[in-house]
Amino acid sequence: MDTVQAYLTRCPARTVLDALANKWTLLVLSSLTKAEGPVRFNELRRALEGITQKVLTQTLRSLERDGLVRRTVYPTVPPRVEYTVTELGSQVGGLFCVLGEWSEQHVHEILAAREAFDTRPEPQPIG
């Protein structure tokens, strides 16, 4: 079986997988992909229950650095800042949206499997 290069620590693609595997990255990109235009910071924060201001700021900066999100600052007082997903970000955001839809469709099966696992008897030692 061939090893996928992105699974190797020395592969630069591994850094991309590491960044995308973050739950907040997934949720921020999904939200921006589904948005019908630019989104302001506080709108995004309200949409993502549980995210702190610090984590959202770090996530958006990381996504901007990776070319997945575009940050636009308008010269107003106070400054107005909007975020949009780039073409590259839209591609991966679309994958995340599909993953979210799959999760919603199969949540009951997953919860049932967890319940079955958590309530099964402990295996007895052999011998």
DSSP file (Angstrom, degrees, kcal/mol; ACC not computed):
  #  RESIDUE AA STRUCTURE BP1 BP2  ACC     N-H-->O    O-->H-N    N-H-->O    O-->H-N    TCO  KAPPA ALPHA  PHI   PSI    X-CA   Y-CA   Z-CA
    1    1 A M              0   0    0      0, 0.0     2,-0.2     0, 0.0     0, 0.0   0.000 360.0 360.0 360.0 130.1    0.0    0.0    0.0
    2    2 A D        -     0   0    0      1,-0.1     2,-0.4     0, 0.0     0, 0.0  -0.499 360.0-124.8 -74.3 141.7    1.4    3.4   -1.0
    3    3 A T        -     0   0    0     -2,-0.2     2,-0.4     1,-0.0    -1,-0.1  -0.729  21.8-121.3 -86.0 132.3    1.8    6.0    1.8
    4    4 A V    >   -     0   0    0     -2,-0.4     3,-1.9     1,-0.2     4,-0.4  -0.618  18.2-139.7 -72.0 126.0    0.0    9.3    1.2
    5    5 A Q  G >  S+     0   0    0     -2,-0.4     3,-1.8     1,-0.3     6,-0.3   0.833  97.9  64.9 -58.9 -34.5    2.7   11.9    1.3
    6    6 A A  G 3  S+     0   0    0      1,-0.3    -1,-0.3     7,-0.1    11,-0.1   0.665  93.9  62.7 -66.0 -14.1    0.6   14.4    3.2
    7    7 A Y  G <  S+     0   0    0     -3,-1.9     2,-0.3    10,-0.0    -1,-0.3   0.640  85.4  91.9 -82.2 -14.8    0.5   11.9    6.1
    8    8 A L  S X  S-     0   0    0     -3,-1.8     3,-1.6    -4,-0.4     6,-0.3  -0.625  78.4-134.1 -84.6 137.5    4.3   12.2    6.5
    9    9 A T  T 3  S+     0   0    0     -2,-0.3    -1,-0.1     1,-0.3     6,-0.1   0.796 104.2  56.3 -62.0 -28.4    5.5   14.9    9.0
   10   10 A R  T 3  S+     0   0    0     -5,-0.1    -1,-0.3     4,-0.1    -4,-0.1   0.582  84.6 100.8 -81.1  -7.8    8.1   16.1    6.5
   11   11 A C    X>  -     0   0    0     -3,-1.6     3,-1.7    -6,-0.3     4,-0.5  -0.642  69.6-142.7 -81.2 128.1    5.6   16.8    3.8
   12   12 A P  H >> S+     0   0    0      0, 0.0     3,-1.1     0, 0.0     4,-0.8   0.808  99.9  66.1 -58.5 -29.4    4.6   20.5    3.5
   13   13 A A  H 3> S+     0   0    0      1,-0.3     4,-2.3     2,-0.2     3,-0.3   0.767  87.2  70.7 -64.1 -22.6    1.0   19.4    2.7
   14   14 A R  H <> S+     0   0    0     -3,-1.7     4,-2.7    -6,-0.3    -1,-0.3   0.867  92.3  56.3 -61.1 -36.1    0.8   18.1    6.3
   15   15 A T  H <X S+     0   0    0     -3,-1.1     4,-1.9    -4,-0.5    -1,-0.2   0.858 107.0  49.9 -64.9 -33.3    0.9   21.7    7.5
   16   16 A V  H  X S+     0   0    0     -4,-0.8     4,-2.5    -3,-0.3    -2,-0.2   0.936 111.3  47.6 -68.5 -46.6   -2.2   22.4    5.4
   17   17 A L  H  X S+     0   0    0     -4,-2.3     4,-1.8     1,-0.2    -2,-0.2   0.901 110.5  52.9 -60.5 -40.8   -4.0   19.3    6.8
   18   18 A D  H  < S+     0   0    0     -4,-2.7     4,-0.3     1,-0.2    -1,-0.2   0.914 111.3  46.1 -60.7 -42.8   -3.1   20.4   10.3
   19   19 A A  H >< S+     0   0    0     -4,-1.9     3,-1.0     1,-0.2    -2,-0.2   0.906 114.6  46.6 -67.1 -41.7   -4.6   23.8    9.8
   20   20 A L  H 3< S+     0   0    0     -4,-2.5    -1,-0.2     1,-0.2    -2,-0.2   0.735 100.1  68.2 -74.2 -22.5   -7.7   22.5    8.2
   21   21 A A  T 3< S+     0   0    0     -4,-1.8     2,-0.3    -5,-0.2    -1,-0.2   0.558  74.2 108.5 -76.3  -6.9   -8.3   19.9   10.9
   22   22 A N  S <> S-     0   0    0     -3,-1.0     4,-2.1    -4,-0.3     5,-0.2  -0.536  70.9-137.4 -71.8 132.7   -9.0   22.5   13.5
   23   23 A K  H  > S+     0   0    0     -2,-0.3     4,-2.3     1,-0.2     5,-0.2   0.872 103.4  50.3 -61.8 -37.1  -12.7   22.6   14.4
   24   24 A W  H  > S+     0   0    0      2,-0.2     4,-2.9     1,-0.2     5,-0.3   0.867 107.5  53.9 -71.8 -33.7  -12.9   26.4   14.4
   25   25 A T  H  > S+     0   0    0      2,-0.2     4,-2.5     1,-0.2     5,-0.3   0.942 110.2  48.0 -59.6 -47.1  -11.3   26.5   10.9
   26   26 A L  H  X S+     0   0    0     -4,-2.1     4,-2.1     1,-0.2    -2,-0.2   0.926 115.8  43.2 -58.7 -47.6  -14.0   24.1    9.7
   27   27 A L  H  X S+     0   0    0     -4,-2.3     4,-2.3     2,-0.2    -2,-0.2   0.888 114.5  48.6 -71.4 -39.3  -16.8   26.1   11.2
   28   28 A V  H  X S+     0   0    0     -4,-2.9     4,-2.6     2,-0.2     5,-0.2   0.948 114.3  45.5 -65.4 -48.2  -15.5   29.6   10.2
   29   29 A L  H  X S+     0   0    0     -4,-2.5     4,-2.2    -5,-0.3    -2,-0.2   0.887 112.8  51.1 -64.5 -38.1  -14.9   28.5    6.6
   30   30 A S  H  X S+     0   0    0     -4,-2.1     4,-2.1    -5,-0.3    -1,-0.2   0.936 111.7  47.7 -62.4 -45.3  -18.3   26.8    6.4
   31   31 A S  H  X S+     0   0    0     -4,-2.3     4,-1.3     1,-0.2    -2,-0.2   0.919 114.0  45.7 -62.7 -44.6  -20.0   29.9    7.7
   32   32 A L  H  < S+     0   0    0     -4,-2.6    53,-0.4     1,-0.2     5,-0.3   0.856 111.6  53.0 -68.1 -33.6  -18.2   32.2    5.3
   33   33 A T  H  < S+     0   0    0     -4,-2.2    -1,-0.2    -5,-0.2    -2,-0.2   0.885 111.7  45.2 -67.6 -38.5  -18.9   29.8    2.4
   34   34 A K  H  < S+     0   0    0     -4,-2.1    -1,-0.2    -5,-0.2    -2,-0.2   0.700  92.3 104.9 -77.8 -20.0  -22.6   29.8    3.1
   35   35 A A  S  < S-     0   0    0     -4,-1.3     4,-0.1    -5,-0.2    -3,-0.0  -0.250  70.7-137.0 -63.7 148.7  -22.8   33.6    3.6
   36   36 A E  S    S-     0   0    0      2,-0.1    -1,-0.1     0, 0.0    -3,-0.1  -0.062  77.8 -24.5 -97.1  32.9  -24.4   35.6    0.8
   37   37 A G  S    S-     0   0    0     -5,-0.3    46,-0.1    46,-0.1    -2,-0.1  -0.953 106.2 -14.3 153.7-169.1  -21.7   38.3    1.0
   38   38 A P        -     0   0    0      0, 0.0     2,-0.4     0, 0.0    46,-0.2  -0.236  57.2-150.2 -61.9 149.2  -19.2   39.8    3.3
   39   39 A V  E     -A   83   0A   0     44,-2.5    44,-2.7    -4,-0.1     2,-0.2  -0.976   7.2-134.1-125.1 134.9  -19.5   39.0    7.0
   40   40 A R  E  >  -A   82   0A   0     -2,-0.4     4,-2.2    42,-0.2     3,-0.3  -0.511  28.0-109.2 -84.9 158.0  -18.5   41.3    9.9
   41   41 A F  H  > S+     0   0    0     40,-0.6     4,-2.5     1,-0.2     5,-0.2   0.908 116.7  46.4 -53.3 -52.2  -16.5   39.9   12.9
   42   42 A N  H  > S+     0   0    0      1,-0.2     4,-2.3     2,-0.2    -1,-0.2   0.820 109.6  55.0 -67.4 -29.9  -19.3   40.1   15.4
   43   43 A E  H  > S+     0   0    0     -3,-0.3     4,-1.9     2,-0.2    -1,-0.2   0.932 111.1  45.7 -62.6 -44.8  -21.8   38.5   13.0
   44   44 A L  H  X S+     0   0    0     -4,-2.2     4,-1.4     1,-0.2    -2,-0.2   0.904 111.2  52.2 -65.3 -41.8  -19.4   35.6   12.6
   45   45 A R  H  < S+     0   0    0     -4,-2.5     6,-0.3     1,-0.2     3,-0.2   0.903 110.0  48.3 -62.8 -41.4  -18.9   35.4   16.4
   46   46 A R  H  < S+     0   0    0     -4,-2.3    -1,-0.2     1,-0.2    -2,-0.2   0.861 110.4  52.4 -66.2 -34.7  -22.6   35.3   17.1
   47   47 A A  H  < S+     0   0    0     -4,-1.9     2,-0.9     1,-0.2    -1,-0.2   0.770 103.4  61.2 -72.2 -25.3  -23.1   32.6   14.4
   48   48 A L  S >< S-     0   0    0     -4,-1.4     3,-2.0    -3,-0.2    -1,-0.2  -0.705  83.0-152.8-108.0  81.1  -20.4   30.4   16.0
   49   49 A E  T 3  S+     0   0    0     -2,-0.9     3,-0.1     1,-0.2    -3,-0.1  -0.266  76.4  20.6 -56.5 129.4  -21.6   29.6   19.4
   50   50 A G  T 3  S+     0   0    0      1,-0.3     2,-0.3    -5,-0.1    -1,-0.2   0.224  87.9 124.4  99.1 -14.1  -18.8   29.0   21.9
   51   51 A I    <   -     0   0    0     -3,-2.0    -1,-0.3    -6,-0.3     2,-0.2  -0.616  53.5-137.2 -81.4 138.1  -15.9   30.7   20.0
   52   52 A T     >  -     0   0    0     -2,-0.3     4,-2.6     1,-0.1     5,-0.2  -0.508  21.3-113.3 -87.9 162.5  -14.1   33.3   21.9
   53   53 A Q  H  > S+     0   0    0      1,-0.2     4,-2.5     2,-0.2     5,-0.2   0.909 118.0  51.3 -59.4 -42.4  -13.0   36.7   20.5
   54   54 A K  H  > S+     0   0    0      2,-0.2     4,-2.5     1,-0.2    -1,-0.2   0.928 111.5  45.3 -62.5 -46.9   -9.4   35.6   20.8
   55   55 A V  H  > S+     0   0    0      2,-0.2     4,-2.7     1,-0.2    -1,-0.2   0.897 113.1  50.4 -67.2 -40.1   -9.8   32.3   19.0
   56   56 A L  H  X S+     0   0    0     -4,-2.6     4,-2.8     2,-0.2     5,-0.2   0.928 111.3  49.0 -63.4 -43.5  -11.9   33.8   16.2
   57   57 A T  H  X S+     0   0    0     -4,-2.5     4,-2.3    -5,-0.2    -2,-0.2   0.933 113.6  46.2 -59.9 -46.5   -9.3   36.5   15.7
   58   58 A Q  H  X S+     0   0    0     -4,-2.5     4,-2.3     2,-0.2    -2,-0.2   0.901 113.5  49.2 -63.0 -41.5   -6.5   33.9   15.6
   59   59 A T  H  X S+     0   0    0     -4,-2.7     4,-2.5     2,-0.2    -2,-0.2   0.931 111.7  47.7 -65.5 -45.8   -8.5   31.6   13.2
   60   60 A L  H  X S+     0   0    0     -4,-2.8     4,-2.4     2,-0.2    -1,-0.2   0.898 112.0  50.3 -63.3 -40.3   -9.3   34.5   10.8
   61   61 A R  H  X S+     0   0    0     -4,-2.3     4,-2.7    -5,-0.2    -1,-0.2   0.920 111.5  48.2 -63.0 -43.2   -5.7   35.6   10.7
   62   62 A S  H  X S+     0   0    0     -4,-2.3     4,-1.9     2,-0.2    -2,-0.2   0.915 112.7  48.1 -63.2 -43.3   -4.5   32.1   10.0
   63   63 A L  H  <>S+     0   0    0     -4,-2.5     5,-2.7     2,-0.2     6,-1.2   0.870 112.3  49.4 -66.3 -36.9   -7.1   31.7    7.2
   64   64 A E  H ><5S+     0   0    0     -4,-2.4     3,-1.4     4,-0.2    -2,-0.2   0.924 109.7  51.4 -66.3 -43.9   -6.1   35.0    5.8
   65   65 A R  H 3<5S+     0   0    0     -4,-2.7    -2,-0.2     1,-0.3    -1,-0.2   0.868 109.4  50.8 -59.4 -37.8   -2.5   34.1    5.9
   66   66 A D  T 3<5S-     0   0    0     -4,-1.9    -1,-0.3    -5,-0.2    -2,-0.2   0.455 117.1-113.8 -82.0  -0.8   -3.3   30.8    4.1
   67   67 A G  T < 5S+     0   0    0     -3,-1.4    22,-0.4    -4,-0.3    21,-0.3   0.695  88.7 110.9  79.3  18.4   -5.2   32.7    1.3
   68   68 A L  S   <S+     0   0    0     -5,-2.7    18,-2.0     1,-0.2     2,-0.4   0.670  75.3  38.3 -97.5 -20.4   -8.5   31.2    2.3
   69   69 A V  E     -B   85   0A   0     -6,-1.2     2,-0.5    16,-0.3    16,-0.2  -0.979  68.4-145.7-133.1 143.4  -10.2   34.3    3.7
   70   70 A R  E     -B   84   0A   0     14,-3.4    14,-2.1    -2,-0.4     2,-0.5  -0.939  11.1-157.2-110.2 129.5  -10.0   38.0    2.5
   71   71 A R  E     -B   83   0A   0     -2,-0.5     2,-0.5    12,-0.2    12,-0.2  -0.924   8.0-168.8-107.8 125.8  -10.1   40.7    5.1
   72   72 A T  E     -B   82   0A   0     10,-2.9    10,-2.6    -2,-0.5     2,-0.5  -0.970   3.5-162.9-119.3 124.7  -11.3   44.2    4.0
   73   73 A V  E     -B   81   0A   0     -2,-0.5     8,-0.2     8,-0.2    -2,-0.0  -0.921   7.7-153.0-108.1 126.8  -10.9   47.2    6.2
   74   74 A Y  E     -B   80   0A   0      6,-3.5     2,-2.5    -2,-0.5     6,-1.2  -0.819  23.4-119.0-100.2 138.0  -12.9   50.3    5.4
   75   75 A P        +     0   0    0      0, 0.0     2,-0.2     0, 0.0    -1,-0.0  -0.383  69.5 122.6 -78.1  68.5  -11.6   53.7    6.4
   76   76 A T        -     0   0    0     -2,-2.5    -2,-0.0     4,-0.1     0, 0.0  -0.729  69.8 -82.9-117.8 170.7  -14.5   54.7    8.7
   77   77 A V  S    S+     0   0    0     -2,-0.2     3,-0.0     1,-0.2     0, 0.0  -0.966 126.9  22.4-118.5 114.7  -14.6   55.7   12.3
   78   78 A P  S    S-     0   0    0      0, 0.0    -1,-0.2     0, 0.0    -2,-0.0   0.685 116.9-109.2 -70.8 162.7  -14.6   53.2   13.9
   79   79 A P        -     0   0    0      0, 0.0     2,-0.5     0, 0.0    -2,-0.1  -0.299  26.2-138.5 -60.9 139.0  -13.1   51.1   11.1
   80   80 A R  E     - B   0  74A   0     -6,-1.2    -6,-3.5   -40,-0.0     2,-0.4  -0.883  19.8-168.1-100.5 128.8  -15.4   48.6    9.5
   81   81 A V  E     - B   0  73A   0     -2,-0.5   -40,-0.6    -8,-0.2     2,-0.3  -0.964   5.1-176.6-121.2 132.2  -13.9   45.2    8.8
   82   82 A E  E     -AB  40  72A   0    -10,-2.6   -10,-2.9    -2,-0.4     2,-0.4  -0.940  11.3-149.8-128.1 150.9  -15.5   42.5    6.6
   83   83 A Y  E     +AB  39  71A   0    -44,-2.7   -44,-2.5    -2,-0.3     2,-0.3  -0.954  15.5 174.2-121.8 138.5  -14.5   39.0    5.8
   84   84 A T  E     - B   0  70A   0    -14,-2.1   -14,-3.4    -2,-0.4     2,-0.3  -0.959  33.6-110.6-135.8 156.2  -15.2   37.0    2.7
   85   85 A V  E     - B   0  69A   0    -53,-0.4   -16,-0.3    -2,-0.3   -17,-0.1  -0.679  31.8-134.0 -85.4 140.5  -14.0   33.6    1.5
   86   86 A T     >  -     0   0    0    -18,-2.0     4,-2.5    -2,-0.3     5,-0.2  -0.277  31.2 -97.5 -81.3 175.8  -11.6   33.5   -1.4
   87   87 A E  H  > S+     0   0    0      2,-0.2     4,-1.7     1,-0.2    -1,-0.1   0.926 128.7  47.8 -60.1 -44.3  -11.9   31.2   -4.3
   88   88 A L  H  > S+     0   0    0    -21,-0.3     4,-1.6     1,-0.2    -1,-0.2   0.913 113.2  47.9 -62.3 -43.4   -9.5   28.8   -2.7
   89   89 A G  H  > S+     0   0    0    -22,-0.4     4,-2.8     1,-0.2    -2,-0.2   0.840 106.8  57.4 -65.9 -33.9  -11.3   29.0    0.6
   90   90 A S  H  X S+     0   0    0     -4,-2.5     4,-2.1     2,-0.2    -1,-0.2   0.868 102.8  55.0 -64.9 -36.8  -14.6   28.4   -1.2
   91   91 A Q  H  X S+     0   0    0     -4,-1.7     4,-1.2     2,-0.2    -2,-0.2   0.953 115.9  35.5 -62.7 -49.7  -13.4   25.1   -2.5
   92   92 A V  H  X S+     0   0    0     -4,-1.6     4,-2.1     1,-0.2    -2,-0.2   0.855 114.1  58.7 -74.0 -33.1  -12.4   23.8    0.9
   93   93 A G  H  X S+     0   0    0     -4,-2.8     4,-2.3     1,-0.2    -1,-0.2   0.872 102.1  55.0 -61.3 -36.5  -15.4   25.5    2.5
   94   94 A G  H  X S+     0   0    0     -4,-2.1     4,-2.0     2,-0.2    -1,-0.2   0.896 106.6  50.5 -62.8 -40.1  -17.7   23.5    0.1
   95   95 A L  H  X S+     0   0    0     -4,-1.2     4,-2.2     1,-0.2    -2,-0.2   0.905 110.1  50.4 -62.3 -41.0  -16.1   20.3    1.3
   96   96 A F  H  X S+     0   0    0     -4,-2.1     4,-2.4     2,-0.2    -2,-0.2   0.875 107.2  53.6 -66.2 -37.1  -16.7   21.4    4.9
   97   97 A C  H  X S+     0   0    0     -4,-2.3     4,-2.4     2,-0.2    -1,-0.2   0.910 108.8  49.2 -63.5 -41.3  -20.3   22.2    4.2
   98   98 A V  H  X S+     0   0    0     -4,-2.0     4,-2.6     2,-0.2    -2,-0.2   0.907 110.1  51.4 -63.3 -41.4  -20.8   18.6    2.7
   99   99 A L  H  X S+     0   0    0     -4,-2.2     4,-2.3     1,-0.2    -2,-0.2   0.898 109.6  50.3 -61.8 -40.8  -19.2   17.2    5.9
  100  100 A G  H  X S+     0   0    0     -4,-2.4     4,-2.2     2,-0.2    -2,-0.2   0.903 110.5  48.9 -63.4 -42.0  -21.6   19.2    8.0
  101  101 A E  H  X S+     0   0    0     -4,-2.4     4,-2.2     2,-0.2    -2,-0.2   0.912 110.7  50.5 -64.1 -42.6  -24.6   18.0    6.0
  102  102 A W  H  X S+     0   0    0     -4,-2.6     4,-1.8     1,-0.2    -2,-0.2   0.916 109.4  52.1 -60.3 -42.9  -23.3   14.4    6.4
  103  103 A S  H  X S+     0   0    0     -4,-2.3     4,-0.8     1,-0.2    -2,-0.2   0.909 110.1  47.9 -60.5 -43.5  -22.9   14.9   10.1
  104  104 A E  H  < S+     0   0    0     -4,-2.2     3,-0.4     1,-0.2     4,-0.3   0.881 112.2  49.7 -65.5 -38.0  -26.5   16.2   10.4
  105  105 A Q  H  < S+     0   0    0     -4,-2.2    -1,-0.2     1,-0.2    -2,-0.2   0.804 121.7  32.6 -70.0 -29.5  -27.8   13.2    8.3
  106  106 A H  H  X S+     0   0    0     -4,-1.8     4,-2.2    -5,-0.2     3,-0.2   0.288  82.5 106.7-114.5   9.3  -26.0   10.6   10.4
  107  107 A V  H  X S+     0   0    0     -4,-0.8     4,-2.7    -3,-0.4     5,-0.2   0.875  80.6  53.0 -59.4 -38.9  -26.0   12.1   13.9
  108  108 A H  H  > S+     0   0    0     -4,-0.3     4,-2.3     1,-0.2    -1,-0.2   0.892 109.3  49.0 -65.9 -38.4  -28.6    9.7   15.2
  109  109 A E  H  > S+     0   0    0     -3,-0.2     4,-2.2     2,-0.2    -1,-0.2   0.908 112.8  47.7 -65.5 -41.4  -26.6    6.7   14.0
  110  110 A I  H  X S+     0   0    0     -4,-2.2     4,-2.4     2,-0.2    -2,-0.2   0.925 112.3  48.9 -66.0 -44.6  -23.4    8.0   15.6
  111  111 A L  H  X S+     0   0    0     -4,-2.7     4,-2.4     1,-0.2    -2,-0.2   0.892 111.4  50.2 -63.3 -39.3  -25.2    8.7   18.9
  112  112 A A  H  X S+     0   0    0     -4,-2.3     4,-2.6     2,-0.2    -1,-0.2   0.905 110.2  50.0 -64.9 -41.3  -26.7    5.3   18.9
  113  113 A A  H  X S+     0   0    0     -4,-2.2     4,-2.3     2,-0.2    -2,-0.2   0.897 110.9  49.6 -64.4 -40.1  -23.3    3.7   18.3
  114  114 A R  H  X S+     0   0    0     -4,-2.4     4,-3.0     2,-0.2    -2,-0.2   0.928 111.2  49.0 -62.6 -45.4  -21.8    5.7   21.2
  115  115 A E  H  X S+     0   0    0     -4,-2.4     4,-1.6     1,-0.2    -2,-0.2   0.919 111.6  49.1 -61.3 -44.5  -24.6    4.6   23.5
  116  116 A A  H  X S+     0   0    0     -4,-2.6     4,-0.7     1,-0.2    -1,-0.2   0.907 114.1  46.2 -62.1 -42.2  -24.2    1.0   22.5
  117  117 A F  H >< S+     0   0    0     -4,-2.3     3,-0.7     1,-0.2    -2,-0.2   0.930 112.9  48.9 -65.3 -46.1  -20.4    1.2   23.1
  118  118 A D  H 3< S+     0   0    0     -4,-3.0    -1,-0.2     1,-0.2    -2,-0.2   0.738 116.4  42.3 -69.1 -23.3  -20.8    3.0   26.4
  119  119 A T  H 3< S+     0   0    0     -4,-1.6    -1,-0.2    -5,-0.2    -2,-0.2   0.424  86.1 111.5-105.6   0.3  -23.3    0.5   27.8
  120  120 A R  S << S-     0   0    0     -4,-0.7    -3,-0.0    -3,-0.7     2,-0.0  -0.414  77.6 -97.8 -72.6 151.3  -21.8   -2.7   26.6
  121  121 A P        -     0   0    0      0, 0.0    -1,-0.1     0, 0.0     3,-0.1  -0.325  43.1 -98.2 -66.8 150.5  -20.4   -5.0   29.3
  122  122 A E        -     0   0    0      1,-0.1     2,-0.1    -3,-0.1    -3,-0.0  -0.456  45.4-105.4 -65.8 137.9  -16.7   -5.0   30.0
  123  123 A P        -     0   0    0      0, 0.0    -1,-0.1     0, 0.0    -3,-0.0  -0.401  33.5-126.6 -65.4 142.0  -14.9   -7.8   28.2
  124  124 A Q        -     0   0    0      1,-0.1     2,-0.0    -2,-0.1     0, 0.0  -0.677  27.0-104.1 -89.3 143.2  -13.8  -10.6   30.5
  125  125 A P        -     0   0    0      0, 0.0     2,-0.4     0, 0.0    -1,-0.1  -0.342  35.6-117.7 -64.0 146.5  -10.2  -11.7   30.5
  126  126 A I              0   0    0      1,-0.2     0, 0.0    -2,-0.0     0, 0.0  -0.701 360.0 360.0 -86.7 134.6   -9.5  -15.0   28.7
  127  127 A G              0   0    0     -2,-0.4    -1,-0.2     0, 0.0     0, 0.0   0.419 360.0 360.0 104.5 360.0   -8.1  -17.8   30.7
